[in-house]
């Protein structure tokens, strides 16, 4: 790749990754500093810094203040999880997507939700419940809290026409998050919504996201029985 064609942090990250994986830079080797790389690529030092931070997060380089950046001796292959849009997930399975908003109202979250979001009590959040369908059959039940103070624009969105999942992925800020996976036995309400028998074992994904230290949303996604999760390493 000609360096004259590299300008964004993403393209720089790709070129640095290529040099590491092709062993142009050997494991443990000290790589050029940010200033030299910025001069080589004809970009701002901050752009190089962003690319190197991403590579460090991926476990490909070790960065130490005043000691420079080295290729990791034993790179760790990390799984990368993204926030999927449920509609796209279903359509990618060549199934017809359906959606129904069950409820939407302002409430003070209970203590367990506030604890997950690391948010003190008092503020009202938007509480939504929705059902996603695949070929007309229940696919997942979405139980969500949304911080309307952080993203007041959500108040103008018709969530009966677009899911909170899809709108938030496209519009809400996100700097960090926590994801938990578990199983549960279907209770009365969940069993009714997903049309399964009481105590049916179901797969659950709980995800909380923040913009820096401000909680954005906390969601519990309960999948219909038979769901299998797939991710790429």
Secondary structure, DSSP 8 states (H G I E B T S, - for coil): --GGG--SHHHHHHHHHHHHHTTSS-TT-B---HHHHHHHHTS-HHHHHHHHHHHHHTTSEEEETTTEEEE-TT-----------HHHHHHTTT--EEEEEEEEEEEE--HHHHHHHT--SS-EEEEEEEEEEETTEEEEEEEEEE-TTT-GGGGGS-TTTS-HHHHHHHHS--SEEEEEEEEEE--HHHHHHHT--TT-EEEEEEEEEEETTEEEEEEEEEE-TT-------
